[in-house]
Amino acid sequence: MKIRFALTALSVALVAAAGSASAATAQGSFQVSAEVSGSCVVASADAINFGSYDPTSTHASAALDAQGKVSVRCTAGSSNVKVALDQGSNASTSSTCAAPARRVTSAAGGFVSYEIYSNTGHDKVWACDAANEQNIASFASSLTPVDLVTYGRIPGGQNAAIGTYSDTVGVTVTF
C-alpha cells in the first residue's frame, strides 16, 4: 500500500508539473508588397444616334446634331491621358487623322457625311492626331470614369437616299 501511495503521489506531482510548464515562443516578421500599374480602359461608349435625317425639308439646309459619350477610367494618379477617335470604318478616301471625312453608309451603298466634335460649338473636330485628341489632365479615382461628350453633326443639304445608315468609330486611349 505504501508503494501504491508513493506511485500515486508521484503521478500527481508529474501531472501538476506538466500542467504548469510554459510553451516557448519565437517571433519574426515578413514584408507584404504590391505594385499598382498604370492602366486605362474605355469604360463605355454611348452611340451617337442622329435619328431621322430629312434631306428634302428640315435638313435641306440645316444640320442635324446629336450627342454620345465616351467614358474612360484610369488608375488613380494617371495624368495627361489622351483620347483619340479614328476616322470611322466608312471614311472617305480623302480622310486623314487631322481632317477625318467620316461617313455613315447604308446597305445599298449610299453615304451621308457627318463629323464628331469635342465641343458644343461644333468647331473643334475630335480626331486621331495630336492636335485634335482630347486630354484628361488627371484621375483622382481608379473607380470613377471621366465622361467625354461626343458632339455629332450631319451637315444639311446632302443628297441621301432612303435607308438606315451606320458607321463604327474606334476609340484609342494613350496613357
Secondary structure, DSSP 8 states (H G I E B T S, - for coil): -HHHHHHHHHHHHHHHHHHT-------------------EEEEEEE--------TTTTTTTS-EEEEEEEEEEE-TT-EEEEEEE---TT--TT--SSS--EEEEETTS-EEEEEEESSTTS-SB--SSGGGSEEEEE-S-SSS-EEEEEEEEE-SS----SS-EE----EEEE-
